[in-house]
Amino acid sequence: QISGDVELVISINKALTEDVDVFAATYYQNRLFGVLNKEILAGQTGEYKIPLTIESDMKIDSLTGFIWSKNLVPIAKKDF
């Protein structure tokens, strides 16, 4: 079970050629619990952090990060 303060960290080593959306999806027993997102603009590089605060009464057992292009094409997925 995941609890407390968590950060999803996205490292971009090569400048983006298009705007993207990064999503952090939280799950409990394979059901979607919540989603946070951050937009990253074309040309950007570096490290981006999406902070998640998981309250003590929230039950989260997995976290998945997604990167999608603006025309809704999935670019990357990572399970944590």
Stockholm file with secondary structure:
# STOCKHOLM 1.0

chainA/1-80         QISGDVELVISINKALTEDVDVFAATYYQNRLFGVLNKEILAGQTGEYKIPLTIESDMKIDSLTGFIWSKNLVPIAKKDF
#=GR chainA/1-80 SS CBCEEEEEEEEECSCCSSCEEEEEEEEETTEEEEEEEEEECTTCCEEEEEEEEECTTCCBCEEEEEEEETTSCEEEEEEC
#=GC SS_cons        CBCEEEEEEEEECSCCSSCEEEEEEEEETTEEEEEEEEEECTTCCEEEEEEEEECTTCCBCEEEEEEEETTSCEEEEEEC
//
